[in-house]
Amino acid sequence: MLIPFDPVERARKVESIVMDERGRRKYYRFRFAPYYGGIATADAMGCNLLCAYCWNYYRNLHPEKHGAFYSSQGVASKLVALAEKHGRALFRISGAEPVLGVKSAVHVVNVVDGVASSCGKKARFILETNGIMIGQSDDVHELLSGVRNLMVRISVKGWDEESFERISGAKGEYFHLQIEALRKLKESHVKVWPAVMFDVFGMENVQKLAEILKVSGFSLHDIELEYLEPYPFVERNMRRRGLI
């Protein structure tokens, strides 16, 4: 049984593993993915949550065992090459939590700037994040809020503290940091929206979350519905957590 942990403290520990002293981050592959109509993707290592339905659960559980370090410019170059090959100008970091603290946030900003320098105004970068460290740290929020060509998709884990804890493995009291991240980014005029795993939430709980988000200026129609990748290990993890 997973003992609930502090996701802010875990973020610091994981960042120390997946970021080096030269500002490089660990990645394990680069690919062109079909999501969002086609997107150049850098799959990173390391997350401050351990979500039951995460498709990259075991790599993120032991980030020290996987991947290699890449500079922000190296990541940008690989992403641009993929995008040009497929005639797209849409980019993302996936497979892990891109923002684990200031050091990894600076790396992300430099990747986005590198992509924009090559592709110009047409470039769009989607930051897929759980938002915990954006909600927790004003320094992280400020780093991201002024970045051109950046859109932020916050994958919200749960609709209350209890569901957040079962889904993410982290202590339920940190649920509010995701909501705080959405509020802060929206107030900074960043293009931001919440996403949820619909198979786990169901419409009743999506509506509960929408009520919570209403005070921050989001409606039910702003919530992106994501659907489960039913890998056998995902089903096992979800059963252990009492989610199915």
Buried (B, 14 or more C-beta within 10 A) or exposed (E): EBEBBBBBEBBBBBBEBBBEEEBBBBBBEBEBBEEBEBBBBBBBBBBBBBBBBBBBBEBBBEBEEBBEBBBBBBBBBBBBEBBEEEEBBBBBBBBBBBBBBBBBBBBBBBBBBBBBEBBEEEBBBBBBBBBBBBBBBEEBBEBBBEBEBBBBBBBBBBBEBEBBBBBBBBBBEBBEBBBBBBBBBBEEEBEBBBBBBBBBBEEEBBEBBBEBBEEBEBEEEBBEEBEBEEEEEBBEBBEEBEBB
